[in-house]
């Protein structure tokens, strides 16, 4: 039975990794925030990292160690595990967003007149697995979305002279795609309290941005489309450490720190333009070059948590990235700048009685793990002199399933990004996450066949 379980887990890992790779090669967004006008800039909207376990606690995790769950936010956390244990986490998310802006927004001239809009997406968020290396070491591998590009602005020509000459004209500005992050990491425990870890990251993906002028009721004019397609492919790295200090009485203090290396997104770029009629498409331009615009700065992070046995935990994280002066493309007519990004995240979890074996619904509720958190994110994007910020609260529950540490984790998030001031767009969103945490014990010899 144990061998069959291992085979099923490995097969599931291979199938899920294959499923994740295929959408990426087809330019479909793997996951992330879905549609957002703020994904117009740079290499898109940065996706909040972490599994459902982290996200339901406000995205906290740099200073957290939990043997029951995979923590992606600190490479050193991979060593928080039971010996010979195999763990895997597969996450899904559903995002619902309500957008509101003024009658004329400065994001794009073609977005004028849009007051309210809504969007919902359902995507895969992560897949990651960890395995032991030795008694005090382990490694992990997985894939997550790093950024997503998904926007579409439309407006119709209002000049009476042009309409009289060419008929109705519709202008469209659209972007699709994203960047994904595959990683392989390892960690080791030194002197029973200090954990060190490192991740090798591989960023890849495609981003397509184009602008189109469509002549809707005239056959004398060709519709014109121009844009560029970026193919991203590069390596990066992240380091982490955690130190755990017993405080007595079942209480433990954990402090953690992370450092991500600065990375230049390399790859190729295709600039294109073509004219299209109902019966043919003519290429006007198609020029290939090296990708030169996008870079990611170094990121530093720190976190601290207090844990009391298997009953409760509370913690806080802080991260900082200085994007000042980095080139993320040119946006004529838009007052766009980059600056310092800072994130503040706090969360807690509580399990009333994990080992309550009595029957009844009330006793079942005592075995559940309840989580909550909050965050404040100051992004690297500045528009019209205003920094785009997001604030949200999260809640979640972990439901134990079968033996070992297998569980289903549900989470919800309510938040807001942007504002109505300075001709910006305000996003109010509801996020639902579902993750499956699989756990098994490997490398145990059987006594009987």
N, C-alpha and C positions, 0 to 999 in steps of 0.2 A: 504493500500500500504506500509506503514511504517513497519507493522508487517511482511509482506511478505519479505521485504528487510532484516530485522533482521534474519528471519529464514534462508534465503539464505546465509547470511554471516556466521552464526553459522554452517550450514551444510558444507559450503566450508572449514571452519577451521577444522572441524572434519575429513573430507575426506583427506585434504592435510596432516594433522598430521599423519593419518594412512598410507598414501602413503610414507611419509618420514620414518616411523618406519620400514616398511617392507624391503626396500633395505638394511637398516642397519643390520637387523638380517640375511640377506643372504650374507653378506660380500661384497656387491657391493659398490663401492665408491659413497657416496651420492652427493658429490660435491667437489669443491676445484680446485687444480691446475692441475689435470690430471697427465699424465706421467711426472716424473722428476727424473733424477739420484740422486738428492740431497735428495729424500725421502727415500734413502737407510738407513739413520741414525736415531737412536732413534725411536720415534713413528711417524716419517714421516715429510712431508713438512707442516709447519704451514700455515693455510689458513688466508688470510687477512680478518679481521672481518668488519662487517658493512653491511647495506643494500645498494641497488643501489644508494640511496641518498648520503651515505657516500663515496662510492667507486668512484663516479664521481667527487668528490672533493679531490682526493688524499688519501682517507681514513680518512680524518679529521672528528672530532666529539666530542672530550672530552669537549671542551669549547663551544659547540653549543646548542642553544635552538630554536626549530622551532615547532610551534603548528600544522603545516601541515604534518609533517613526523615523523616516528618512528626513533629514534636515539639509536642504540644499544651500542654505545661505552662508554657511561657513565650511570650507573644505575639511577643517579639523573635526567637524561633528560626525564624520563617517565612522569614527572609532567608537562612538556611543552605541554599543550593541552588546548582545550576549554572544559568547563564544560560539563559533560554528553556525551562526544564524545567517540565513539568506532573507533579504527583504526586497520588496518591489513595490513601487507606488505608481498608479496610473490615474490621471486626473482629467476631468471634463469641466467645462464651465459654460454657463448661459448668462449673457449680458444684455440688459435692457437699458437703453439710454434715451432720455428726452433732451433735445437741444433747443435752446432759445437764444435769439440774438436780436439786435436792433434792426431797423428797416434797412440799414446799409452797414455791412460789416467790412472791416478793413482787411480781412483775411484774403479776399480776392474780389476784384471788381465783378466777376461773374456770379458772386454769391449775394449780390444786392437783392433786396426784397424778401429774403427768407426770414421769417419770424420764428416759426416753430417746426420741428421735425422730430421723428422718432426712429429708432433702429433697434433690432435685437439680433443676436448671433448665438450660435451654439457650436462650440469648438472643443478640440482636444487641447489640454493645457500642458501636460507633462507626462513623460514616462522615464522612470529611473530605477535602477537595480543596484544593490550593493552585495558584496561577497567578502568573506574573511580571507585575509592573506596568511596571517599567523595569529598567535594568541593575542597580540597587542596591535594588530594592523588589519586594515581592510581597504578595499577599493570600490569605486562606483563608476557607473557609466549611464548615460541617458541623453535625452534631447528635450529642449524646451524652446518656446518662441522667445526671441530677444526683442524684436520690434515688429510692428505691423504698419503697413501703409494701406489705407482704405478711405478715400474721400471722393466726392463728386459734387461739383458746383455747376449749376445751369442758369442761364439767363437768355432772354430773347431780345433781339435788336429792337430799339425804340426810335431810331431815326426814321422819320417819315420819308426822307429822300432815298435812303437805302432800301427801305421796304418797297417803295414804288418802283425802284430799278430792278431789284433782285428777288423780291418776295420775302416771306418770313425767313429769318435767319436765327438759328439757335447756337449759342456758344456753350461749350462743355469743357470743363477741366476735371480730369479724373486721374486717380492714382490707385494702384493695386500692388500687392506683393508683401514682402517682409523679409526679415533676417532671422535666421534660426541659430541656435547654439547647441552643438553637440559637445559633450565633455567626457573626459576620462580622468578620474582623480583617485588619490590614495592618501591615507593618513596613518599615523602611528602614535602610540601612547608611550611617553617617557616618564619614568619615575612615578608611575601610577596616577599622576595628577595632571601632567602637562600633555596636551595633544597637539600635534602639528599635522597640517595637511596641505595639499596642492592639487589644483585642477589644471589640466590642459584643455583649453577651449578651442573649438573650431567653428567659426562663423561662416554661414553660407546662406544664399538666397538670391532672389531676383526682385527688383523693384521697377515698375513700369509707370511712367508719368506722361500724360499726353493732353494736348489741347486741340479741340476740334471746332470748326465752323461748318454747320450743316445748313444747306439751302433746302428748305423743307418743301417748297412747292414750285421750284423752278428747275427745269431740266437743262437750262443753258449754262449753269454754273456747277463746277465740281465742288464737292465737300472737301475741305482741307483739314488735314490732321498732321500734327508734328509733336515730337516729344523725345524722350530718351529712356533707354532701358539699361539698368545697372545690374551686373552680375557680380555678386560679392563672394569672396573666398579668401579667408585669412585665419591665422592662429592668434590666440591670446592666452593669458594665464591668470590665475588667482591663487593667493596663498592665505592661509588662516591658522590661527592658534586659539586654544582654549585652555583655561586653567581652572580646575575644580578644587574648592577648599571646603572640607567639612567644618561646620560650625557647631556641631554637637546637637543632641536631641533629635536626630533625624534630618536636620537642616543642612543644605549644601548651597554654597555660593559658587557661581560660574561666571567668569569673565572671558570675553572673546574679542578678537580683532581680526580684520580681513584687509587685504590689499590686492586690488586688481591692477594689472599692468596696463599702461596706455597702449592703445592698439590703433593702427591705421587699417581701415577696411580696403583691402586690395581687390583687384579684379578687373573686369572690362566694362566698357560703356559703349552703347550704340546710340548715335543720334540719327533720327529718321524723320522723314516728311513724305507724305504721299497725298495724291488727289484721288477721289473716288466718285464714280457715277453709279447708276443703277446696274450697269453692265460691265464695268471694268474698274481696275485700280492701277494707277500709274505711280511708280516710285520717283519722287523728286530728289531725295537725298537719303543716303545710308552710309554713315561714317563711323568707323570703329576706332576706339582709343583706349588708353588705360584709365582706370578709375582713379581720380585724384582728389576728390573733394571731401571725403568723409573720414573722420577720425574720432576715436573715443579716448577721453582723458583717463588718467589713473583715478581709482576710487579707493577711499579709505573708509573703514567702518569699525564700529565698536559696539559692544553689547554686554549686558549684565543681567543675570537672573538669580532668583532665589527659589529653591525647590525644597519642599517638605515631603520626604519619602515619595510615595506614589499617590499623595492626596492632592497637593496643589503646587502651582508654580506661577510666578509673576516675573516679567522681564521687560527690558527697554533696549532699543537699538537706535543708532545714529549712523548715517552715511553721508559722505560729501564727495562731490565731483566738481572740478573747476573746468567748465567748458569755455571760459572767456577767451575770445580771440580765435577759436577753432572755426574753420570754414565748413559750413554745412549746406553750401549752395547759395545761389543768388535768387532773390525774389523781388523783382521790380515792382514798385508801387506799394510794397509792404514794409512797414517799420519793424524789421525782425533783427534781433540780436541774441547772442548767447551769453550766459552768465554762470554763476555758481549754483549747482543743484544740491539741495539738502533734504534729507528725509528723516523724520522722527516717527518711530513706531513703538507701541507698547501693547502688551497683551498678557493674558493669564489663562490658565486652565485649572479645573478642579474636578476631582473624581470622588464622590462621597464615600463609596466603599467598593473598590474594584473586585474584591473577593467575596462579595455577598452571594452565597449560593442558595439562599432561600427562594421559594417560589412566590409568584405574585408580581403584578405590574409595578408596584411601588419598589420592590427590591430590585427589579430589572432597571428601573430608572437610576438607582444608586450605583449601578455598575457602569453607567454611561459617563463619558468625559465631556464636560461642558466648557466651552471656550468663548472668549470675547476679546476685543481689542479696538484700537483706534490708531489713526495715522494722520500725519500732516506732511505733504510732499510739495516742496518748492522746486519746480522743474528748471531745466536749463534754458527754457524758451522765454524770451522777453518780447512782447508785442506792444507797440505804442508806449513803451516805457514801463509796462506792467509785467511782472513775473507771473507766469501761469502756474497756479497752485491747485492742489487737490486736498480735500479733507474728507475723511470717512470713518465709519464705525463698522465693526465686523462682529459676527456671532457664529458659533458652530457647535457641533456635537459629534463625538466619536462613538460609534456603536460597535461593541465587540462581536465578532462572528467566529463561531467554531472554536478551535483550539489555538494555542499559542497567542500571538499578538495580532492576528488578523482582525481587520476592522473596516467599516464603511464610515467615511467622514463626510458630513454635510456642513456647508457653510453659506452664509449670506453676507452681503456687503452693501451698505448704503453710503453713497458719497456724492460729492459735487466737485467739479473742476471748472476753472475759468470763472468769468463774471460778466455782467451786462455793462459794466463801465468800459469806457475807452473803445467802444465799438467791437467788443470781444464776443465770443460765444460761450454760453454757460451750458455745461453738461451736468445733468443729474442722472445718476445711474444706479441700477440695482443689479448686483452680481450674485449668481447662485453657483456654488462649486460642489462637485461630487468627486470624491477620490476613493480608490480602493487600495488599502494597505495590506499587502500579502506578506506572510512571515512563515518560515519553515526552518527546521534544524537539519543541517547537512553534515556529512562526514562522520556519522555515528555508525560504527560497525554493528551489524545485527548479531545477536547471540544464537538465534535459531533461524534456519532456512525453512 
